[in-house]
Amino acid sequence: MSETESPLTGAALIQDYVRTLDGSPGVYRMLDSQARVLYVGKARNLKARVSNYARGHGHSPRIGRMIRETAQMMFLTTRTETEALLLEQNLIKQLKPRYNVLLRDDKSFPNVLVAKDHAFPQIKKHRGAKKEKGAYYGPFASAGAVNRSLNQLQKVFLLRNCSDSQFEARTRPCLLYQIKRCSAPCVGKISEKDYAASVKDAERFLQGKSTEVQAMLATQMQEASEAMEFERAAALRDRIRAMTSVQTAQGINPKGVSEADVIALHLDKGQACVQVFFIRAHQNWGNRDFYPRVGEHVSEAETLEAFIGQFYDTKEPPKQLLLSHGIENVDLMAEALTGKLGRKVEILVPQRGEKAELVSSAMRNARESLARKMAETATQTKLLRGLAEAFDLDGPPQRVEVFDNSHIQGTNAVGAMIVAGPDGFLKSSYRKFNIKGKDLTPGDDFGMMKEVLERRFKRLLKEDPDREKGEWPDLLLIDGGAGQVSAVGEILGDLGVEDVPFVGVAKGLDRDAGKEEFYRPGSRPFALKHNDPVLYFVQRLRDEAHRFAIGTHRAKRAKAVSKTPLDEIPGVGASRKRALLAHFGSAKAVSRANLTDLKAVDGVSGALAETIYNYFHEGA
């Protein structure tokens, strides 16, 4: 890697760099006078690519501004152009350069997991690394899409969704059995063999072989009817009806497309929406819209190529990508994705037939979604201007952080921070804080707020002291009145942060919504008009913070409730914990077990059995 500084700037500086480059493939970075990365690009031939920027004319206004701001460049050569493409997308996601197209929402997508570590497999939603033993089907566009599919699978195949510990503890069927959503394997209402057949049918259905499953069920229903097993025949009839209902509800189920992502782009006035439809096993598994950051004069080809590179950086691509627009380096991108998947990936821009209809549908969704988003953004911008006027800020805040605490008599205390800006709630920026202070008295809201704010701003001061990453707030909203505002002022003052405005939001008279009072340092409390849109906006912000805090607190409390002494034993992870509880029935029974019984548990070695035994019998 090379890095050189020069007193020159702009095109003259770039021309100076060109003389030092050769024709190798690689990645280049353009930086401004403060060493902030402006742009990351890749090239088959670095010398040829960078020399294009040395021309002082023929560029779009966006590229022209970028060239003028360039005060430094960095280069990294690679063996192949494909390596350069992958490195480019990694650096864009990591550095978030101002002039690159940037995918802002890059969360993982959920899957359906048929767990295979139990005699009666559980079917459930799974998100994240695929570490659990079982078969994964996905991705689905959202948690809602997975939940709908799980609901349908339960209706048709009667598979359990309870945890292993719940399964082992049951002595009679649960409500799901009563409403015909589960076959109750927990209490022996179905044999292991028959349940395994249902699991196999469910997997066939998820693989797109629903016609085979329906034909087989129809045959079984006919046989049951002829054998005068009318109750079994009626149950099979209900399953066939449920399956037909599922297929009707799924909407677009393409016959000629077994596995593809349909990706459509709509650009309007410097804003973009990318709509992605997930087609798996000839079924539509939902769609999701994305709003990558683009500037004016960015082409469809550049936007789509950047989106695809960043989108599949952490995700497994399907066999086909069906695009609304062509991209510049289609062969290169296909080669990169093929290497990632381990089998051929095709990138197509269909012009006719079923595939073109799928793209057209995605395009319509992208156009409508962007129109809604732009309307919402206009409203949000107006509300932020109103917020600036109400609280006497220098300008509309681009980042509002709202803090709240949640606890029950001081137990399982958590702090929560939500973030809002011109694009609405920025959920990827939400943060939770497990309250760690040992010297806090139960219910000490002041102490909890102090800990949360200190941790928040110490991290900001450490990670972004120059405030270049856009993560510093323009306004803090605190749940509380004069006391909280005074405490926040002291906390920020001690940290040397004196230019971040903050406002306390108190419930007001009778704690009624609409009677909130606002507190600012050095000012008398005031209220907004009852029908002021800014008041409703603040209420939404506060309610969102409260919702997030309550949800975080409940999750922590639930985790604490399910915690057992087994969690503290070195070498006992989730799977061994399940094995021990399944074998002995409870953590208390494990604590009373002798060494021989512990060694008899599947997956527990002699050494681990001794560790478990010693943990419960030290000093005995």
Buried (B, 14 or more C-beta within 10 A) or exposed (E): EEEEEEEBBBBEBBBBBBEEBEEBBBBBBBBBEEEBBBBBBBBBBBBEBBBEBBEBEEBEEBBBBBBBBBBBBBBBBBEEBBBBBBBBBBBBBEBBBBBBBBBEEBEEBBBBBBBEEBEBBBBBBBBEEEEBEBBBBBBBBBEEBBEBBBEBBBBBBBBBBBEBBEBBEBEEBBEBBEEBBBBBBBEEBBEEEEBBBBBEBBBBBBBBBBEEBBEBBEEBBEEBBEEEBEEBBEBBBBBBEBBEEBBEEBEBBBEEBBBBBBBBBBBEEEBBBBBBBBBBBBBBBBBBBBBBBBBEEBBBBBBBBBBBBBBBBEBEBBBBBBBBBEBEBBEBBBBBBBEBBEEEBBBBBBEEEEBBBBBBBBBEBBBBBBEEBBEEBEEBBBBBBBBBEBBEBEEBBBBBBBBBBBBEEBEBBBBBBBBBBBBEBBEEBBBBBEBEEEEBEEBBBBBBBBBBBBBBBEEBBEEEEEEEEEBBBBBBBBBBBBBBBBBBBEBBEEBEBEEBBBBBBBBBEEEEEBBBBBBBBEEEBEBBEEEBEBBBBBBBBBBBBBEBBBBBBEEBBEEEEEEBBBEEBEEBEEBBBBBBBBBBEBBEEBBEBEBEBBBEBEEBEEEBBEBBBEBBEEEE
